[in-house]
Amino acid sequence: MKANAALSHTQIDAMITKRIIPCLDVRAGKVTKGIAFQGNIDVGDPVGMARFYYEGGADELVFYDITASNERRDIMIEVVSAVAGEIFIPFSVGGGLRTLDDMRRVLLAGAEKVSIDSGAVRNPQLIAEGAKAFGSQCVVLSMQVKCVPTSDHIPSGYEIYIDGGRRPMGLDAIQWAERGVELGAGEIVVNSIDQDGTKAGYELKLTKAIADRVPVPVIASGGAGNPQHLRDVFVKSNADAAIVASITHYGEFAIGHIKRYLEGAGVPVRNTW
């Protein structure tokens, strides 16, 4: 599918910069972080952290209400609105979005994009409905993915999970990414459950497999531990953007530091210093 796109990833990479996207996983109104979607601890206030990242040079921001889907409740719209009022960069919001009206409320609260995950697996037409109503550029398909033994149902060895990594769906991740794009998703977030919070590096094989098969931007998520990990996922896996959390939440690396490293390594980034 990638080969049939108007421009190859190599051509696109020569023209656009790679994006660094801090992720705010929010639970009970606080930013939280765990490992492999478990053992979460609170690390800060989402509004203050959003402002900090905006001022520090983040290219975009993503906000996930991480328990909304599993708890079958609506997203915390008041927090979304408060964060949107503090930043002037693209802002993607996900968690508990099950209907077109849910998407509309998030966009009206100030988000530029909606990130749909568990709700899209349960109702794939939600992707098509969102793309038709708001445009594909507003619809991000986020995928929770775990490495499993290959089978007839999971030929790639990567399975889709939902509800915060709690429920396996018997759905192949690469096939789901392709179907999501066919339905209208404008971006794909590849969130590796196995790598999440480990700081051992992104899931390069999975990210590349999806980036090579879909003609839309692919965002790597889960595993960043140092700037070289971002360089690797951009260069080795053709990711268009990378989500960061642990390495920036705890002050190990600033966004500007990561960008200077990437620039020195020949990776095109938006200069913010």
ZIFEN-V755725 format. One record per residue. N is the residue number from 1. RES is the residue in one letter. BURIAL is b if it has 16 or more other ideal C-beta (glycine too) atoms within 10 Angstrom, else e. Layout:
# ZIFEN-V755725
{{N/RES/BURIAL} {N/RES/BURIAL}}
This chain:
# ZIFEN-V755725
{{1/M/e} {2/K/e} {3/A/e} {4/N/e} {5/A/e} {6/A/e} {7/L/e} {8/S/e} {9/H/b} {10/T/e} {11/Q/e} {12/I/e} {13/D/b} {14/A/e} {15/M/e} {16/I/e} {17/T/b} {18/K/b} {19/R/b} {20/I/b} {21/I/b} {22/P/b} {23/C/b} {24/L/b} {25/D/b} {26/V/b} {27/R/b} {28/A/e} {29/G/e} {30/K/b} {31/V/b} {32/T/b} {33/K/b} {34/G/b} {35/I/e} {36/A/e} {37/F/b} {38/Q/e} {39/G/e} {40/N/b} {41/I/e} {42/D/e} {43/V/b} {44/G/e} {45/D/b} {46/P/b} {47/V/b} {48/G/e} {49/M/b} {50/A/b} {51/R/e} {52/F/b} {53/Y/b} {54/Y/b} {55/E/e} {56/G/b} {57/G/b} {58/A/b} {59/D/b} {60/E/b} {61/L/b} {62/V/b} {63/F/b} {64/Y/b} {65/D/b} {66/I/b} {67/T/b} {68/A/b} {69/S/b} {70/N/b} {71/E/e} {72/R/e} {73/R/e} {74/D/b} {75/I/b} {76/M/b} {77/I/b} {78/E/e} {79/V/b} {80/V/b} {81/S/b} {82/A/b} {83/V/b} {84/A/b} {85/G/e} {86/E/b} {87/I/b} {88/F/e} {89/I/e} {90/P/b} {91/F/b} {92/S/b} {93/V/b} {94/G/b} {95/G/b} {96/G/b} {97/L/b} {98/R/b} {99/T/e} {100/L/b} {101/D/e} {102/D/b} {103/M/b} {104/R/e} {105/R/b} {106/V/b} {107/L/b} {108/L/e} {109/A/b} {110/G/b} {111/A/b} {112/E/b} {113/K/b} {114/V/b} {115/S/b} {116/I/b} {117/D/b} {118/S/b} {119/G/b} {120/A/b} {121/V/b} {122/R/e} {123/N/e} {124/P/b} {125/Q/e} {126/L/b} {127/I/b} {128/A/b} {129/E/b} {130/G/b} {131/A/b} {132/K/e} {133/A/e} {134/F/b} {135/G/e} {136/S/b} {137/Q/e} {138/C/b} {139/V/b} {140/V/b} {141/L/b} {142/S/b} {143/M/b} {144/Q/b} {145/V/b} {146/K/b} {147/C/b} {148/V/b} {149/P/e} {150/T/e} {151/S/e} {152/D/e} {153/H/e} {154/I/b} {155/P/e} {156/S/b} {157/G/b} {158/Y/b} {159/E/b} {160/I/b} {161/Y/b} {162/I/b} {163/D/b} {164/G/b} {165/G/b} {166/R/e} {167/R/e} {168/P/e} {169/M/b} {170/G/e} {171/L/b} {172/D/b} {173/A/b} {174/I/b} {175/Q/b} {176/W/b} {177/A/b} {178/E/b} {179/R/b} {180/G/b} {181/V/b} {182/E/e} {183/L/b} {184/G/b} {185/A/b} {186/G/b} {187/E/b} {188/I/b} {189/V/b} {190/V/b} {191/N/b} {192/S/b} {193/I/b} {194/D/b} {195/Q/b} {196/D/b} {197/G/b} {198/T/e} {199/K/b} {200/A/e} {201/G/b} {202/Y/b} {203/E/b} {204/L/b} {205/K/e} {206/L/b} {207/T/b} {208/K/b} {209/A/b} {210/I/b} {211/A/b} {212/D/e} {213/R/b} {214/V/b} {215/P/b} {216/V/b} {217/P/b} {218/V/b} {219/I/b} {220/A/b} {221/S/b} {222/G/b} {223/G/b} {224/A/b} {225/G/b} {226/N/e} {227/P/b} {228/Q/e} {229/H/b} {230/L/b} {231/R/b} {232/D/b} {233/V/b} {234/F/b} {235/V/b} {236/K/e} {237/S/b} {238/N/b} {239/A/b} {240/D/b} {241/A/b} {242/A/b} {243/I/b} {244/V/b} {245/A/b} {246/S/b} {247/I/b} {248/T/b} {249/H/b} {250/Y/e} {251/G/e} {252/E/e} {253/F/b} {254/A/b} {255/I/b} {256/G/e} {257/H/b} {258/I/b} {259/K/b} {260/R/e} {261/Y/b} {262/L/b} {263/E/e} {264/G/e} {265/A/e} {266/G/e} {267/V/b} {268/P/e} {269/V/b} {270/R/e} {271/N/e} {272/T/e} {273/W/e}}
